[in-house]
């Protein structure tokens, strides 16, 4: 979990390989209307995120119910979003890829072929609620190398 540009996809894929888990790319589960909205530089509302979060939760449940482990990449920026995912999978553990605003903005601006413009990075930081002490979450430095992040997440 984390803001755009923190490395959710690359870290999620590497973590899934390390765990021999199914990787679920949350961005692929956005409805077309959400993708179009973000591509226009419009941040999503809580209401627009609800169905997307449910789709991710359902994918996690389907994977785990099938006897496999799951690693899902999802911004999960607010505690309420994480709580919604916990309703699907109470034992879920979040890996918070913590990054500073400037690094995130630079990474998003340098991406090719992604719908999320760098202009939305500020809106993500504006709503970000870092995981609280009572949440099952591991906070890692998103500027570290992928292998180091995976090791820390598994630690």
MIMARSE-494304 format. One line per field, with one value per atom (N, C-alpha, C, O): residue in three letters; atom name; x, y, z. Coordinates in steps of 0.05 Angstrom, whole numbers, plus 5000, padded with zeros to 4 digits. Example, Ala and Ser with C-alpha at 12.3 -4.5 7.8 and 13.67 -1.06 7.14 Angstrom:
2
martor = c(ALA, ALA, ALA, ALA, SER, SER, SER, SER)
ropa = c(N, CA, C, O, N, CA, C, O)
x = c(5264, 5246, 5264, 5285, 5257, 5273, 5258, 5268)
y = c(4886, 4910, 4934, 4934, 4955, 4979, 5001, 5023)
z = c(5156, 5156, 5156, 5169, 5142, 5143, 5157, 5161)
END
This chain:
155
martor = c(UNK, UNK, UNK, UNK, UNK, UNK, UNK, UNK, UNK, UNK, UNK, UNK, UNK, UNK, UNK, UNK, UNK, UNK, UNK, UNK, UNK, UNK, UNK, UNK, UNK, UNK, UNK, UNK, UNK, UNK, UNK, UNK, UNK, UNK, UNK, UNK, UNK, UNK, UNK, UNK, UNK, UNK, UNK, UNK, UNK, UNK, UNK, UNK, UNK, UNK, UNK, UNK, UNK, UNK, UNK, UNK, UNK, UNK, UNK, UNK, UNK, UNK, UNK, UNK, UNK, UNK, UNK, UNK, UNK, UNK, UNK, UNK, UNK, UNK, UNK, UNK, UNK, UNK, UNK, UNK, UNK, UNK, UNK, UNK, UNK, UNK, UNK, UNK, UNK, UNK, UNK, UNK, UNK, UNK, UNK, UNK, UNK, UNK, UNK, UNK, UNK, UNK, UNK, UNK, UNK, UNK, UNK, UNK, UNK, UNK, UNK, UNK, UNK, UNK, UNK, UNK, UNK, UNK, UNK, UNK, UNK, UNK, UNK, UNK, UNK, UNK, UNK, UNK, UNK, UNK, UNK, UNK, UNK, UNK, UNK, UNK, UNK, UNK, UNK, UNK, UNK, UNK, UNK, UNK, UNK, UNK, UNK, UNK, UNK, UNK, UNK, UNK, UNK, UNK, UNK, UNK, UNK, UNK, UNK, UNK, UNK, UNK, UNK, UNK, UNK, UNK, UNK, UNK, UNK, UNK, UNK, UNK, UNK, UNK, UNK, UNK, UNK, UNK, UNK, UNK, UNK, UNK, UNK, UNK, UNK, UNK, UNK, UNK, UNK, UNK, UNK, UNK, UNK, UNK, UNK, UNK, UNK, UNK, UNK, UNK, UNK, UNK, UNK, UNK, UNK, UNK, UNK, UNK, UNK, UNK, UNK, UNK, UNK, UNK, UNK, UNK, UNK, UNK, UNK, UNK, UNK, UNK, UNK, UNK, UNK, UNK, UNK, UNK, UNK, UNK, UNK, UNK, UNK, UNK, UNK, UNK, UNK, UNK, UNK, UNK, UNK, UNK, UNK, UNK, UNK, UNK, UNK, UNK, UNK, UNK, UNK, UNK, UNK, UNK, UNK, UNK, UNK, UNK, UNK, UNK, UNK, UNK, UNK, UNK, UNK, UNK, UNK, UNK, UNK, UNK, UNK, UNK, UNK, UNK, UNK, UNK, UNK, UNK, UNK, UNK, UNK, UNK, UNK, UNK, UNK, UNK, UNK, UNK, UNK, UNK, UNK, UNK, UNK, UNK, UNK, UNK, UNK, UNK, UNK, UNK, UNK, UNK, UNK, UNK, UNK, UNK, UNK, UNK, UNK, UNK, UNK, UNK, UNK, UNK, UNK, UNK, UNK, UNK, UNK, UNK, UNK, UNK, UNK, UNK, UNK, UNK, UNK, UNK, UNK, UNK, UNK, UNK, UNK, UNK, UNK, UNK, UNK, UNK, UNK, UNK, UNK, UNK, UNK, UNK, UNK, UNK, UNK, UNK, UNK, UNK, UNK, UNK, UNK, UNK, UNK, UNK, UNK, UNK, UNK, UNK, UNK, UNK, UNK, UNK, UNK, UNK, UNK, UNK, UNK, UNK, UNK, UNK, UNK, UNK, UNK, UNK, UNK, UNK, UNK, UNK, UNK, UNK, UNK, UNK, UNK, UNK, UNK, UNK, UNK, UNK, UNK, UNK, UNK, UNK, UNK, UNK, UNK, UNK, UNK, UNK, UNK, UNK, UNK, UNK, UNK, UNK, UNK, UNK, UNK, UNK, UNK, UNK, UNK, UNK, UNK, UNK, UNK, UNK, UNK, UNK, UNK, UNK, UNK, UNK, UNK, UNK, UNK, UNK, UNK, UNK, UNK, UNK, UNK, UNK, UNK, UNK, UNK, UNK, UNK, UNK, UNK, UNK, UNK, UNK, UNK, UNK, UNK, UNK, UNK, UNK, UNK, UNK, UNK, UNK, UNK, UNK, UNK, UNK, UNK, UNK, UNK, UNK, UNK, UNK, UNK, UNK, UNK, UNK, UNK, UNK, UNK, UNK, UNK, UNK, UNK, UNK, UNK, UNK, UNK, UNK, UNK, UNK, UNK, UNK, UNK, UNK, UNK, UNK, UNK, UNK, UNK, UNK, UNK, UNK, UNK, UNK, UNK, UNK, UNK, UNK, UNK, UNK, UNK, UNK, UNK, UNK, UNK, UNK, UNK, UNK, UNK, UNK, UNK, UNK, UNK, UNK, UNK, UNK, UNK, UNK, UNK, UNK, UNK, UNK, UNK, UNK, UNK, UNK, UNK, UNK, UNK, UNK, UNK, UNK, UNK, UNK, UNK, UNK, UNK, UNK, UNK, UNK, UNK, UNK, UNK, UNK, UNK, UNK, UNK, UNK, UNK, UNK, UNK, UNK, UNK, UNK, UNK, UNK, UNK, UNK, UNK, UNK, UNK, UNK, UNK, UNK, UNK, UNK, UNK, UNK, UNK, UNK, UNK, UNK, UNK, UNK, UNK, UNK, UNK, UNK, UNK, UNK, UNK, UNK, UNK, UNK, UNK, UNK, UNK, UNK, UNK, UNK, UNK, UNK, UNK, UNK, UNK, UNK, UNK, UNK, UNK, UNK, UNK, UNK, UNK, UNK, UNK, UNK, UNK, UNK, UNK, UNK, UNK, UNK, UNK, UNK, UNK, UNK, UNK, UNK)
ropa = c(N, CA, C, O, N, CA, C, O, N, CA, C, O, N, CA, C, O, N, CA, C, O, N, CA, C, O, N, CA, C, O, N, CA, C, O, N, CA, C, O, N, CA, C, O, N, CA, C, O, N, CA, C, O, N, CA, C, O, N, CA, C, O, N, CA, C, O, N, CA, C, O, N, CA, C, O, N, CA, C, O, N, CA, C, O, N, CA, C, O, N, CA, C, O, N, CA, C, O, N, CA, C, O, N, CA, C, O, N, CA, C, O, N, CA, C, O, N, CA, C, O, N, CA, C, O, N, CA, C, O, N, CA, C, O, N, CA, C, O, N, CA, C, O, N, CA, C, O, N, CA, C, O, N, CA, C, O, N, CA, C, O, N, CA, C, O, N, CA, C, O, N, CA, C, O, N, CA, C, O, N, CA, C, O, N, CA, C, O, N, CA, C, O, N, CA, C, O, N, CA, C, O, N, CA, C, O, N, CA, C, O, N, CA, C, O, N, CA, C, O, N, CA, C, O, N, CA, C, O, N, CA, C, O, N, CA, C, O, N, CA, C, O, N, CA, C, O, N, CA, C, O, N, CA, C, O, N, CA, C, O, N, CA, C, O, N, CA, C, O, N, CA, C, O, N, CA, C, O, N, CA, C, O, N, CA, C, O, N, CA, C, O, N, CA, C, O, N, CA, C, O, N, CA, C, O, N, CA, C, O, N, CA, C, O, N, CA, C, O, N, CA, C, O, N, CA, C, O, N, CA, C, O, N, CA, C, O, N, CA, C, O, N, CA, C, O, N, CA, C, O, N, CA, C, O, N, CA, C, O, N, CA, C, O, N, CA, C, O, N, CA, C, O, N, CA, C, O, N, CA, C, O, N, CA, C, O, N, CA, C, O, N, CA, C, O, N, CA, C, O, N, CA, C, O, N, CA, C, O, N, CA, C, O, N, CA, C, O, N, CA, C, O, N, CA, C, O, N, CA, C, O, N, CA, C, O, N, CA, C, O, N, CA, C, O, N, CA, C, O, N, CA, C, O, N, CA, C, O, N, CA, C, O, N, CA, C, O, N, CA, C, O, N, CA, C, O, N, CA, C, O, N, CA, C, O, N, CA, C, O, N, CA, C, O, N, CA, C, O, N, CA, C, O, N, CA, C, O, N, CA, C, O, N, CA, C, O, N, CA, C, O, N, CA, C, O, N, CA, C, O, N, CA, C, O, N, CA, C, O, N, CA, C, O, N, CA, C, O, N, CA, C, O, N, CA, C, O, N, CA, C, O, N, CA, C, O, N, CA, C, O, N, CA, C, O, N, CA, C, O, N, CA, C, O, N, CA, C, O, N, CA, C, O, N, CA, C, O, N, CA, C, O, N, CA, C, O, N, CA, C, O, N, CA, C, O, N, CA, C, O, N, CA, C, O, N, CA, C, O, N, CA, C, O, N, CA, C, O, N, CA, C, O, N, CA, C, O, N, CA, C, O, N, CA, C, O, N, CA, C, O, N, CA, C, O, N, CA, C, O, N, CA, C, O, N, CA, C, O, N, CA, C, O, N, CA, C, O, N, CA, C, O, N, CA, C, O)
x = c(5017, 5000, 5017, 5041, 5006, 5020, 5011, 4995, 5022, 5015, 5026, 5043, 5016, 5026, 5056, 5066, 5070, 5099, 5116, 5140, 5103, 5118, 5130, 5148, 5121, 5132, 5115, 5124, 5089, 5070, 5072, 5073, 5074, 5074, 5100, 5099, 5123, 5148, 5153, 5163, 5147, 5151, 5130, 5137, 5106, 5085, 5092, 5088, 5101, 5109, 5132, 5132, 5152, 5175, 5167, 5176, 5149, 5140, 5124, 5126, 5107, 5091, 5110, 5105, 5131, 5150, 5163, 5166, 5171, 5184, 5166, 5175, 5140, 5121, 5108, 5091, 5115, 5101, 5071, 5055, 5064, 5036, 5026, 5042, 5000, 4988, 4989, 4983, 4998, 4999, 4974, 4965, 4962, 4937, 4944, 4950, 4942, 4947, 4922, 4904, 4920, 4896, 4888, 4865, 4908, 4902, 4885, 4869, 4889, 4874, 4845, 4828, 4838, 4811, 4794, 4771, 4806, 4791, 4771, 4778, 4746, 4728, 4737, 4751, 4730, 4739, 4733, 4749, 4711, 4704, 4724, 4731, 4734, 4754, 4780, 4793, 4788, 4813, 4811, 4830, 4789, 4785, 4786, 4798, 4774, 4773, 4802, 4810, 4817, 4844, 4861, 4878, 4858, 4873, 4868, 4886, 4844, 4838, 4849, 4846, 4862, 4873, 4853, 4858, 4831, 4811, 4815, 4814, 4819, 4822, 4796, 4774, 4798, 4774, 4763, 4778, 4737, 4724, 4722, 4728, 4715, 4711, 4690, 4694, 4669, 4648, 4657, 4650, 4674, 4685, 4705, 4708, 4718, 4737, 4724, 4735, 4700, 4686, 4685, 4693, 4674, 4672, 4699, 4702, 4718, 4745, 4757, 4769, 4754, 4765, 4751, 4764, 4725, 4710, 4721, 4723, 4727, 4738, 4765, 4770, 4781, 4807, 4802, 4814, 4785, 4778, 4768, 4776, 4750, 4739, 4761, 4760, 4780, 4802, 4820, 4829, 4825, 4841, 4827, 4839, 4801, 4785, 4785, 4789, 4780, 4779, 4806, 4807, 4828, 4854, 4860, 4868, 4855, 4859, 4841, 4849, 4816, 4797, 4805, 4798, 4820, 4830, 4856, 4868, 4864, 4887, 4914, 4935, 4913, 4938, 4941, 4922, 4965, 4971, 4967, 4968, 4961, 4956, 4973, 4975, 4983, 4995, 4981, 4981, 4969, 4954, 4966, 4973, 4969, 4978, 4954, 4937, 4952, 4929, 4938, 4952, 4930, 4939, 4929, 4945, 4905, 4894, 4902, 4913, 4898, 4909, 4896, 4909, 4871, 4857, 4852, 4850, 4851, 4845, 4818, 4816, 4799, 4773, 4775, 4760, 4793, 4797, 4810, 4802, 4829, 4841, 4822, 4821, 4805, 4784, 4765, 4756, 4759, 4741, 4754, 4740, 4780, 4794, 4795, 4794, 4798, 4798, 4772, 4772, 4750, 4725, 4725, 4711, 4740, 4743, 4762, 4758, 4784, 4806, 4816, 4835, 4805, 4812, 4842, 4853, 4856, 4884, 4903, 4928, 4893, 4910, 4931, 4926, 4955, 4977, 4984, 4988, 4986, 4993, 5023, 5034, 5035, 5062, 5060, 5053, 5066, 5064, 5091, 5111, 5091, 5115, 5116, 5104, 5130, 5131, 5151, 5174, 5142, 5158, 5152, 5130, 5171, 5166, 5152, 5154, 5139, 5123, 5140, 5130, 5163, 5179, 5188, 5187, 5197, 5205, 5182, 5184, 5159, 5135, 5127, 5121, 5127, 5120, 5139, 5130, 5165, 5185, 5181, 5182, 5176, 5173, 5148, 5149, 5126, 5101, 5105, 5096, 5119, 5123, 5141, 5138, 5158, 5176, 5164, 5176, 5140, 5128, 5117, 5108, 5118, 5108, 5084, 5085, 5062, 5039, 5021, 5005, 5023, 5005, 4985, 4991, 4960, 4938, 4941, 4928, 4956, 4958, 4978, 5002, 4968, 4986, 4999, 4988, 5023, 5038, 5022, 5026, 5003, 4987, 4969, 4960, 4964, 4948, 4963, 4951, 4990, 5006, 4998, 4995, 4996, 4989, 4962, 4959, 4943, 4917, 4919, 4904, 4937, 4941, 4953, 4945, 4973, 4985, 4965, 4966, 4947, 4927, 4908, 4899, 4902, 4884, 4898, 4885, 4924, 4939, 4936, 4942, 4929, 4928, 4947, 4941, 4971, 4990, 4978, 4962, 4986, 4976, 4982, 5003, 4962, 4964, 4977, 4979, 4985, 4999, 4981, 4992, 4955, 4937, 4930, 4914, 4942, 4937, 4960, 4983, 4953, 4974, 4987, 4978, 5009, 5023, 5053, 5062, 5068, 5097, 5103, 5095, 5117, 5125, 5154, 5172, 5158, 5185, 5191, 5173, 5217, 5226, 5224, 5239, 5207, 5202, 5225, 5224, 5245, 5268, 5290, 5310, 5287, 5307, 5304, 5285, 5323, 5322, 5299, 5291, 5290, 5267, 5274, 5258, 5297, 5305, 5305, 5296, 5315, 5316, 5287, 5281, 5270, 5242, 5229, 5215, 5233, 5220, 5231, 5215, 5257, 5268, 5255, 5248, 5253, 5241, 5212, 5202, 5198, 5169, 5165, 5146, 5183, 5181, 5191, 5184, 5208, 5222, 5205, 5214)
y = c(4976, 5000, 5025, 5024, 5047, 5072, 5089, 5080, 5113, 5132, 5122, 5105, 5135, 5129, 5134, 5154, 5116, 5120, 5108, 5110, 5096, 5084, 5057, 5047, 5044, 5019, 4995, 4972, 4999, 4977, 4954, 4931, 4960, 4939, 4923, 4898, 4936, 4922, 4907, 4885, 4919, 4906, 4883, 4862, 4888, 4868, 4843, 4821, 4847, 4824, 4809, 4784, 4823, 4810, 4796, 4774, 4808, 4795, 4770, 4750, 4772, 4748, 4725, 4702, 4732, 4711, 4698, 4674, 4715, 4705, 4687, 4668, 4694, 4678, 4656, 4641, 4654, 4635, 4640, 4622, 4666, 4674, 4685, 4690, 4687, 4699, 4730, 4740, 4743, 4773, 4784, 4777, 4803, 4816, 4846, 4859, 4855, 4883, 4899, 4898, 4915, 4930, 4949, 4954, 4961, 4980, 4968, 4981, 4942, 4928, 4924, 4917, 4927, 4922, 4948, 4947, 4971, 4996, 4994, 4985, 5003, 5005, 5026, 5045, 5023, 5042, 5071, 5089, 5076, 5104, 5116, 5139, 5100, 5109, 5115, 5136, 5098, 5102, 5128, 5144, 5132, 5156, 5181, 5201, 5179, 5202, 5209, 5233, 5189, 5194, 5204, 5222, 5193, 5202, 5231, 5245, 5241, 5269, 5286, 5311, 5273, 5288, 5293, 5311, 5278, 5280, 5259, 5235, 5266, 5246, 5231, 5241, 5206, 5190, 5197, 5205, 5195, 5199, 5172, 5151, 5174, 5149, 5131, 5107, 5143, 5128, 5114, 5091, 5127, 5116, 5093, 5075, 5095, 5074, 5049, 5027, 5051, 5029, 5004, 4983, 5005, 4981, 4970, 4945, 4987, 4978, 4963, 4942, 4974, 4960, 4933, 4913, 4932, 4907, 4886, 4863, 4896, 4878, 4866, 4843, 4883, 4873, 4853, 4831, 4860, 4841, 4815, 4794, 4816, 4791, 4775, 4750, 4788, 4774, 4760, 4737, 4774, 4762, 4737, 4716, 4740, 4718, 4694, 4671, 4699, 4678, 4663, 4639, 4678, 4666, 4649, 4626, 4660, 4646, 4622, 4601, 4625, 4603, 4580, 4557, 4587, 4566, 4553, 4537, 4560, 4548, 4561, 4549, 4585, 4599, 4624, 4634, 4633, 4658, 4681, 4676, 4705, 4728, 4752, 4756, 4766, 4792, 4811, 4807, 4832, 4851, 4879, 4888, 4892, 4920, 4938, 4937, 4955, 4973, 4997, 4993, 5021, 5044, 5043, 5050, 5035, 5033, 5056, 5053, 5080, 5105, 5112, 5124, 5104, 5111, 5086, 5064, 5091, 5068, 5055, 5031, 5071, 5061, 5042, 5022, 5048, 5031, 5004, 4983, 5006, 4982, 4965, 4941, 4979, 4965, 4950, 4928, 4963, 4950, 4925, 4904, 4925, 4901, 4880, 4856, 4889, 4870, 4855, 4832, 4867, 4853, 4828, 4809, 4829, 4806, 4786, 4762, 4796, 4779, 4790, 4806, 4782, 4793, 4790, 4807, 4771, 4767, 4782, 4778, 4799, 4813, 4830, 4841, 4830, 4846, 4866, 4858, 4891, 4912, 4918, 4919, 4922, 4932, 4960, 4965, 4979, 5007, 5017, 5017, 5023, 5033, 5063, 5078, 5072, 5100, 5115, 5106, 5137, 5153, 5182, 5189, 5199, 5228, 5238, 5225, 5260, 5272, 5277, 5270, 5288, 5295, 5270, 5269, 5250, 5225, 5212, 5202, 5211, 5199, 5215, 5203, 5241, 5257, 5252, 5250, 5251, 5246, 5219, 5216, 5198, 5171, 5170, 5158, 5182, 5181, 5197, 5188, 5220, 5236, 5220, 5225, 5203, 5188, 5162, 5148, 5154, 5129, 5133, 5154, 5112, 5112, 5093, 5071, 5103, 5085, 5080, 5061, 5096, 5092, 5115, 5137, 5108, 5128, 5150, 5171, 5145, 5163, 5186, 5181, 5211, 5233, 5242, 5239, 5254, 5264, 5285, 5290, 5298, 5319, 5308, 5323, 5282, 5270, 5261, 5253, 5262, 5254, 5270, 5259, 5296, 5314, 5306, 5306, 5298, 5290, 5265, 5260, 5247, 5222, 5228, 5217, 5245, 5252, 5267, 5264, 5282, 5297, 5279, 5286, 5255, 5237, 5214, 5199, 5212, 5189, 5189, 5209, 5166, 5160, 5137, 5114, 5142, 5121, 5100, 5107, 5075, 5054, 5061, 5070, 5056, 5061, 5037, 5016, 5041, 5020, 4995, 4973, 4999, 4976, 4961, 4943, 4969, 4956, 4936, 4941, 4914, 4895, 4906, 4902, 4920, 4933, 4935, 4938, 4933, 4936, 4960, 4962, 4979, 5004, 5001, 4995, 5005, 5003, 5028, 5042, 5033, 5056, 5049, 5031, 5062, 5056, 5065, 5059, 5079, 5087, 5066, 5069, 5046, 5024, 5007, 5009, 4990, 4971, 4951, 4945, 4940, 4921, 4897, 4888, 4885, 4862, 4868, 4852, 4892, 4900, 4904, 4897, 4916, 4920, 4893, 4890, 4874, 4848, 4834, 4822, 4835, 4823, 4835, 4820, 4861, 4875, 4867, 4863, 4866, 4859, 4831, 4825, 4813, 4785, 4781, 4762, 4800, 4799, 4792, 4790)
z = c(5000, 5000, 5000, 5009, 4990, 4990, 4966, 4950, 4965, 4944, 4917, 4916, 4896, 4869, 4869, 4880, 4856, 4853, 4875, 4874, 4895, 4917, 4910, 4924, 4889, 4880, 4886, 4888, 4889, 4895, 4876, 4884, 4850, 4830, 4831, 4834, 4830, 4829, 4855, 4855, 4877, 4903, 4906, 4916, 4899, 4901, 4884, 4894, 4860, 4843, 4856, 4856, 4866, 4879, 4904, 4910, 4920, 4945, 4938, 4952, 4918, 4909, 4901, 4907, 4886, 4878, 4903, 4905, 4922, 4946, 4963, 4975, 4962, 4978, 4962, 4972, 4936, 4918, 4919, 4922, 4917, 4919, 4892, 4874, 4890, 4866, 4870, 4891, 4849, 4849, 4838, 4816, 4852, 4843, 4839, 4859, 4815, 4809, 4812, 4795, 4833, 4839, 4816, 4811, 4803, 4782, 4760, 4747, 4755, 4733, 4741, 4724, 4766, 4776, 4777, 4784, 4770, 4769, 4747, 4725, 4751, 4729, 4709, 4716, 4683, 4663, 4670, 4663, 4683, 4690, 4710, 4708, 4728, 4747, 4733, 4739, 4715, 4700, 4684, 4684, 4670, 4654, 4672, 4664, 4695, 4713, 4722, 4721, 4730, 4739, 4716, 4720, 4692, 4669, 4663, 4652, 4670, 4666, 4689, 4689, 4709, 4731, 4754, 4770, 4754, 4775, 4796, 4789, 4821, 4842, 4846, 4842, 4855, 4861, 4889, 4907, 4891, 4917, 4932, 4920, 4957, 4972, 4958, 4957, 4949, 4936, 4911, 4905, 4895, 4871, 4877, 4861, 4900, 4907, 4919, 4918, 4929, 4943, 4926, 4936, 4902, 4886, 4878, 4876, 4874, 4867, 4891, 4887, 4915, 4939, 4942, 4949, 4937, 4939, 4918, 4924, 4894, 4873, 4882, 4877, 4895, 4905, 4927, 4928, 4946, 4968, 4958, 4968, 4938, 4927, 4913, 4914, 4900, 4887, 4907, 4903, 4929, 4951, 4962, 4965, 4968, 4979, 4960, 4968, 4934, 4915, 4913, 4911, 4915, 4914, 4938, 4936, 4962, 4987, 4990, 4999, 4981, 4983, 4965, 4970, 4944, 4926, 4936, 4922, 4960, 4972, 4966, 4971, 4955, 4947, 4965, 4976, 4967, 4981, 4960, 4936, 4971, 4953, 4962, 4986, 4943, 4947, 4928, 4904, 4940, 4923, 4926, 4947, 4903, 4903, 4902, 4884, 4922, 4925, 4942, 4962, 4935, 4949, 4979, 4996, 4984, 5011, 5028, 5051, 5018, 5031, 5058, 5074, 5062, 5086, 5103, 5093, 5129, 5147, 5139, 5139, 5132, 5124, 5100, 5099, 5081, 5058, 5067, 5058, 5086, 5096, 5112, 5111, 5128, 5143, 5124, 5129, 5101, 5082, 5071, 5068, 5065, 5056, 5078, 5072, 5103, 5125, 5128, 5138, 5120, 5122, 5103, 5109, 5082, 5064, 5075, 5073, 5087, 5096, 5122, 5122, 5145, 5171, 5178, 5193, 5167, 5173, 5155, 5157, 5138, 5119, 5133, 5154, 5121, 5132, 5109, 5086, 5117, 5097, 5099, 5120, 5075, 5074, 5063, 5040, 5081, 5074, 5062, 5077, 5037, 5023, 5027, 5011, 5047, 5054, 5036, 5033, 5025, 5007, 5010, 5019, 5003, 5005, 4979, 4958, 4982, 4960, 4935, 4913, 4937, 4913, 4898, 4874, 4913, 4900, 4886, 4863, 4899, 4887, 4861, 4841, 4863, 4840, 4817, 4794, 4823, 4802, 4789, 4764, 4805, 4795, 4777, 4755, 4785, 4770, 4743, 4722, 4745, 4721, 4700, 4676, 4710, 4692, 4682, 4665, 4692, 4682, 4654, 4646, 4639, 4612, 4610, 4620, 4598, 4592, 4616, 4615, 4637, 4660, 4660, 4653, 4669, 4669, 4690, 4687, 4711, 4733, 4728, 4726, 4726, 4721, 4748, 4769, 4745, 4769, 4784, 4808, 4770, 4784, 4806, 4823, 4806, 4827, 4852, 4871, 4851, 4874, 4898, 4920, 4895, 4918, 4931, 4955, 4914, 4925, 4941, 4960, 4933, 4948, 4975, 4995, 4976, 5002, 5019, 5044, 5007, 5023, 5038, 5060, 5028, 5041, 5056, 5070, 5052, 5064, 5094, 5108, 5104, 5133, 5137, 5131, 5148, 5152, 5171, 5188, 5168, 5186, 5215, 5222, 5232, 5261, 5274, 5263, 5299, 5314, 5318, 5321, 5318, 5322, 5296, 5297, 5274, 5249, 5243, 5251, 5230, 5222, 5197, 5175, 5201, 5179, 5185, 5207, 5163, 5164, 5148, 5124, 5159, 5145, 5135, 5151, 5109, 5098, 5081, 5072, 5079, 5063, 5034, 5024, 5019, 4991, 4973, 4949, 4984, 4967, 4969, 4954, 4986, 4987, 4963, 4947, 4958, 4936, 4940, 4963, 4918, 4920, 4937, 4953, 4934, 4950, 4979, 4996, 4986, 5015, 5025, 5048, 5009, 5018, 5022, 5042, 5004, 5007, 5032, 5047, 5037, 5061, 5086, 5104, 5087, 5110, 5113, 5135, 5091, 5092, 5103, 5118, 5095, 5104, 5133, 5146, 5142, 5168, 5190, 5213)
END
